[in-house]
Amino acid sequence: VDPHKLSDAPAKAFPAKLTQWLFHRFNHFNGSAESGMVIIPCEVIDYNGEKLKEIVFQYCQLWQLPEAFTNWLSDANHFCSSLVDRIVTGFPRDEHQQLQESLGYLDNFMVTAEYFHLFVIQGPQHLAELLCLQNSDLNIKIVDDISPYKQQKVGILNGAHTALVPLAYMANIDSVGDALADPLFEKYLTQLIFAEIIPTLDLPEDELKRFANDVLNRFRNPYICHLLLAISLNSMTKFKTRILPQLHTYVTTNNAVPNMMALAIAGQILMYKGLRNEQPIALSDAPQWLELFNTLWHDFDNNALSLTALVEQVLGAKWHWESDLNTLPELTSTVTTHLRNMLTEGVASTLTNQLGQ
């Protein structure tokens, strides 16, 4: 909590502004229950509604606001967590002039977004009536627990992105759309999502499959150019948050290595050698990881480290994974085999052999 004052006009931070406004509303309506609000933050953090409510109450304590106000906050207001899912690629630099001429006005805030959208709100069912959703064709869900939908998005959409990036990029493909236009990578993603990710998630299978098919169609969208190298930013953290939970669940359930995920890990280690066609890759990740990969690949290239030992060092980084992934049955040997094949045969050939193309 930033040390703003109640008298600031207004406070700088949004939660402080919100606290000021709610306190003014409380006083104006004499604390009536009917004056409570439904507050739906859209920040991309876990349980954003609960977090915002927590910060608002911290400001109440900091500013020593009356107990009657905090009781009103708890009883008359709803802080709803939300999940937003829509790819927005930003300002349409190539088309904006033509679009503005057709619109007939200047729009400096124009953005490009996909048609698909999903807005999930954790809150009471009467929100649907408050938001006038009855006659709307918007894809908005009011749910009791947002976590399965977050797992769905992180596991299927984000997980597929993260797994695809190193494999497709190291096969000389530069965008998600181009990868999906290649039957090999389309088959890889289909196998990854439907055979390895969906079985680890909690929502009904038919709902997960519908979402997965939507994801694949979104990846094919010819109007959105999603560059793989841009998605690769902080990939090691993305592997931890987007791939690792499903990896653990799959291994626990099946007592076997999810082969498509193992291929993705091997591709990630290969990409972090920092070279594609002998040209440097502009990697962007935590310095600790970049330094480690630089050392490991240097030692491997100088015959000071075996490929198995290199993989063991990556999978054994407890400071990042919070456990030693070498303890998962057959994961180290499977990743090492895939990585060796990628080094000798190339990524596309390795995938072809594994997918039976």
C-alpha atoms as one frame of an Amber mdcrd trajectory, in Angstrom:
protein
   0.000   0.000   0.000   1.419   3.376  -1.050   1.298   5.990   1.754  -1.390
   8.164   0.169  -3.561  10.392   2.315  -7.330  10.431   2.452  -7.130  14.174
   1.743  -5.191  13.693  -1.518  -7.297  14.981  -4.400  -7.160  12.398  -5.738
  -4.771   9.734  -4.506  -2.347   8.422  -7.126  -2.952   4.654  -6.923  -6.201
   3.184  -8.214  -7.055   1.231  -5.007  -6.583   4.430  -2.989  -8.802   6.381
  -5.408 -11.424   3.643  -5.133 -11.316   3.782  -1.324 -11.785   7.556  -1.401
 -14.729   7.255  -3.791 -16.414   4.466  -1.811 -16.022   6.450   1.417 -17.585
   9.502  -0.252 -20.448   7.335  -1.524 -20.922   5.804   1.932 -21.219   9.267
   3.481 -23.453  10.673   0.737 -26.002   7.864   1.072 -25.666   7.598   4.856
 -24.347   4.056   4.611 -27.521   2.599   3.091 -27.278  -1.015   1.959 -28.807
  -0.066  -1.400 -25.858   2.209  -2.169 -23.386  -0.679  -2.308 -21.523  -1.393
  -5.535 -20.446  -4.353  -7.640 -16.737  -3.891  -8.352 -15.140  -5.986 -11.111
 -11.410  -5.301 -11.594  -9.790  -6.594 -14.786  -6.095  -6.588 -13.833  -4.327
  -9.730 -14.991  -3.554 -11.130 -11.540  -4.972 -14.136  -9.710  -8.217 -13.426
  -7.840  -8.019  -9.732  -8.687 -11.283  -8.940  -6.857 -10.112 -10.446  -3.590
  -6.753  -8.690  -3.934  -8.392  -5.322  -4.602 -10.697  -5.747  -1.606  -7.708
  -6.588   0.583  -5.889  -3.412  -0.490  -8.989  -1.246   0.024  -9.273  -2.558
   3.585  -5.590  -1.777   4.124  -6.310   1.836   3.202  -9.244   1.817   5.613
  -6.836   0.815   8.355  -4.134   3.262   7.228  -6.591   6.165   7.171  -8.382
   5.008  10.316 -11.775   5.061   8.616 -14.793   4.284  10.833 -15.917   0.734
  11.520 -19.347   1.566  10.111 -17.692   2.134   6.723 -15.750  -1.136   6.751
 -18.924  -2.982   7.760 -20.714  -1.349   4.817 -17.858  -2.366   2.519 -18.212
  -5.988   3.608 -22.002  -6.195   3.690 -23.214  -3.961   0.859 -20.484  -4.314
  -1.769 -19.296  -7.158  -3.984 -15.646  -7.346  -5.073 -15.754  -9.853  -7.930
 -12.683 -11.546  -9.364 -12.618 -11.742 -13.141 -10.817 -13.438 -16.001 -10.521
 -11.781 -19.404  -9.503 -13.805 -22.440  -8.993 -11.992 -25.723  -5.927 -11.476
 -27.878  -5.357  -7.767 -28.506  -2.330  -7.084 -30.685  -2.426  -3.301 -30.436
  -2.526  -0.363 -32.832  -3.138  -1.450 -36.481  -0.187   0.421 -37.960  -0.621
  -0.910 -41.487  -4.384  -0.442 -41.730  -5.154   2.544 -39.503  -5.160   5.157
 -42.292  -7.625   3.187 -44.411  -9.795   2.375 -41.386  -9.941   6.008 -40.267
 -10.981   7.117 -43.749 -13.792   4.565 -43.793 -14.880   5.533 -40.267 -14.752
   9.235 -41.010 -12.995  10.301 -37.822  -9.579  10.225 -36.135  -9.106   7.463
 -33.558  -5.700   7.468 -31.865  -6.764   4.655 -29.525  -7.670   2.168 -32.247
  -6.628  -1.415 -31.471  -6.773  -4.750 -33.243  -8.490  -7.594 -31.396  -9.717
 -11.044 -32.310 -13.421 -11.840 -32.567 -13.194 -14.450 -29.792 -13.767 -13.144
 -26.283 -14.455 -14.618 -22.866 -15.213 -12.699 -19.672 -15.633 -14.833 -16.540
 -16.848 -13.176 -13.334 -16.804 -14.861  -9.936 -19.868 -13.524  -8.190 -23.552
 -13.949  -7.337 -25.872 -15.077 -10.122 -27.990 -11.916  -9.888 -25.090 -10.123
 -11.572 -26.433 -11.387 -14.896 -29.549  -9.276 -14.372 -27.574  -6.265 -13.133
 -25.350  -6.430 -16.216 -28.365  -6.943 -18.516 -26.900 -10.138 -19.967 -30.265
 -11.770 -20.684 -30.486 -10.435 -24.234 -26.758 -10.202 -24.885 -24.741 -12.456
 -27.161 -21.549 -11.620 -25.275 -19.540 -14.593 -24.009 -19.793 -13.693 -20.307
 -20.029 -16.310 -17.563 -21.059 -15.680 -13.946 -19.550 -18.482 -11.848 -19.062
 -19.472  -8.217 -15.365 -20.306  -8.683 -13.150 -18.750 -11.308 -10.186 -21.100
 -10.817 -11.234 -23.853 -13.304 -11.568 -21.219 -16.024  -8.165 -19.802 -15.202
  -6.711 -23.320 -15.376  -8.449 -23.793 -18.722  -6.992 -20.585 -20.160  -3.522
 -21.034 -18.689  -3.352 -24.735 -19.524  -4.818 -24.762 -23.024  -4.307 -21.298
 -24.534  -1.161 -20.155 -22.744   0.278 -23.652 -22.378  -0.094 -24.355 -26.091
   1.528 -21.008 -26.924   4.454 -21.696 -24.606   5.014 -25.236 -25.876   4.746
 -24.215 -29.522   7.180 -21.296 -29.424  10.584 -23.022 -29.124   9.699 -25.928
 -31.407   8.256 -23.850 -34.239  10.851 -21.090 -33.919  13.726 -23.558 -34.044
  12.098 -25.068 -37.144  12.457 -21.656 -38.844   8.850 -20.551 -38.366   8.298
 -17.018 -37.095   4.593 -16.659 -36.240   1.795 -18.638 -34.611  -0.310 -18.451
 -37.769   2.483 -19.857 -39.921   2.981 -22.671 -37.418  -0.704 -23.641 -37.562
  -0.545 -23.590 -41.365   2.047 -26.370 -41.123   0.323 -29.782 -40.732   3.187
 -31.014 -38.545   2.753 -28.324 -35.906  -1.026 -28.430 -36.124  -0.839 -32.157
 -35.342   1.637 -31.514 -32.519  -0.608 -28.931 -30.854  -3.700 -31.097 -31.282
  -1.941 -34.033 -29.628  -0.556 -31.828 -26.839  -3.890 -30.197 -26.018  -6.321
 -33.089 -26.385  -4.163 -35.978 -25.134  -2.022 -34.331 -22.452  -3.528 -31.035
 -21.242  -7.311 -31.515 -21.279  -7.215 -34.732 -19.166  -5.484 -32.768 -16.371
  -8.175 -30.046 -16.095 -11.353 -29.928 -14.001 -14.096 -28.523 -16.250 -16.460
 -30.836 -18.197 -14.645 -32.498 -21.093 -17.020 -31.214 -23.778 -16.568 -27.630
 -22.555 -12.781 -28.019 -22.547 -12.826 -29.444 -26.073 -14.955 -26.570 -27.347
 -12.522 -24.102 -25.808  -9.567 -26.016 -27.289 -11.065 -25.953 -30.786 -11.676
 -22.221 -30.370  -8.025 -21.812 -29.357  -6.766 -23.602 -32.465  -9.006 -21.431
 -34.648  -7.725 -18.335 -32.854  -4.159 -19.411 -33.571  -5.091 -19.714 -37.270
  -6.487 -16.163 -37.411  -4.803 -14.606 -40.483  -5.484 -11.064 -39.261  -3.398
 -11.392 -36.104   0.353 -11.803 -36.492   1.638 -13.206 -33.223   5.423 -13.435
 -33.484   6.933 -16.431 -31.719   9.987 -14.515 -30.540   7.737 -11.925 -28.863
   5.821 -14.678 -27.069   9.127 -16.185 -25.907   9.668 -13.346 -23.391  10.407
 -14.886 -19.963   9.743 -18.369 -21.294  11.231 -20.164 -18.300   8.659 -18.616
 -15.963   5.940 -19.367 -18.508   6.988 -23.033 -18.579   6.733 -23.102 -14.797
   3.262 -21.555 -14.616   1.708 -22.893 -17.826   3.244 -26.329 -18.436   4.513
 -27.591 -15.086   1.123 -27.981 -13.299  -0.227 -30.132 -16.128   3.050 -32.051
 -16.323   2.858 -32.982 -12.639  -0.821 -33.949 -12.865  -0.238 -36.070 -15.978
   2.709 -37.931 -14.419   0.789 -38.526 -11.174  -2.270 -39.820 -13.032  -0.540
 -41.903 -15.707   2.857 -42.724 -14.154   4.320 -41.802 -17.528   5.977 -38.843
 -19.214   3.714 -36.651 -21.384   5.700 -36.921 -24.595   4.491 -33.701 -26.230
   5.424 -31.711 -23.124   8.829 -33.403 -23.057   9.357 -32.334 -26.670   8.518
 -28.756 -25.693  11.032 -28.812 -22.831  13.707 -30.167 -25.172  12.874 -27.445
 -27.686  13.131 -24.812 -24.977  16.586 -26.006 -23.923  17.659 -26.001 -27.576
  16.327 -22.490 -28.200  18.187 -21.210 -25.144  21.436 -22.207 -26.752  20.835
 -18.840 -28.357  21.392 -19.771 -32.000  19.103 -20.428 -34.958  20.839 -21.316
 -38.225  24.066 -20.172 -36.541  22.584 -16.699 -36.054  22.126 -15.243 -32.523
  18.625 -15.248 -31.037  17.548 -12.153 -29.090  16.550 -14.048 -25.945  14.827
 -12.155 -23.150  14.645 -13.870 -19.775  15.931 -13.709 -16.217  19.717 -13.097
 -16.199  20.213 -16.128 -13.938  18.711 -18.401 -16.591  20.534 -16.806 -19.520
  23.861 -17.069 -17.699  23.189 -20.694 -16.750  22.265 -21.717 -20.295  25.287
 -19.889 -21.686  27.569 -21.787 -19.298  25.907 -25.164 -19.893  25.990 -24.942
 -23.678  29.565 -23.617 -23.632  30.652 -26.594 -21.534  28.738 -29.019 -23.762
  30.272 -27.595 -26.946  33.730 -27.969 -25.392  33.085 -31.582 -24.331  33.176
 -30.617 -20.660  29.546 -31.617 -20.071  27.396 -34.421 -21.403  23.968 -33.727
 -22.873  22.356 -35.722 -20.063  24.180 -33.625 -17.462  23.075 -30.452 -19.239
  19.420 -31.531 -19.083  19.848 -32.583 -15.450  21.138 -29.104 -14.576  18.100
 -27.442 -16.175  15.523 -29.807 -14.699  17.250 -29.742 -11.321  17.011 -25.961
 -10.843  15.017 -26.058  -7.594  15.407 -22.292  -7.202  13.066 -21.980 -10.185
  10.904 -25.120 -10.408  10.586 -25.436  -6.605  11.379 -29.144  -6.963  13.877
 -31.365  -8.771  12.162 -32.393 -11.999  14.776 -35.111 -12.495  12.815 -37.123
  -9.928   9.843 -37.452 -12.298   9.993 -40.936 -13.871  11.786 -40.997 -17.237
  11.520 -37.238 -17.766  15.273 -36.599 -17.868  16.013 -39.448 -20.271  13.060
 -38.587 -22.525  13.978 -34.900 -22.755  17.633 -35.796 -23.359  16.724 -38.173
 -26.185  14.514 -35.586 -27.850  17.175 -32.887 -27.458  19.853 -35.143 -28.945
  17.624 -35.888 -31.926  16.896 -32.188 -32.412  20.619 -31.418 -32.428  21.406
 -34.123 -34.981  18.260 -34.317 -37.126  16.506 -31.007 -36.553  13.260 -30.140
 -34.798  10.919 -30.909 -37.701  12.398 -34.360 -38.260  12.236 -35.148 -34.535
   8.577 -34.134 -34.368   7.786 -36.093 -37.521   9.249 -39.252 -36.012   7.423
 -38.768 -32.704   4.071 -37.973 -34.304   4.263 -40.719 -36.894   3.975 -38.312
 -39.812
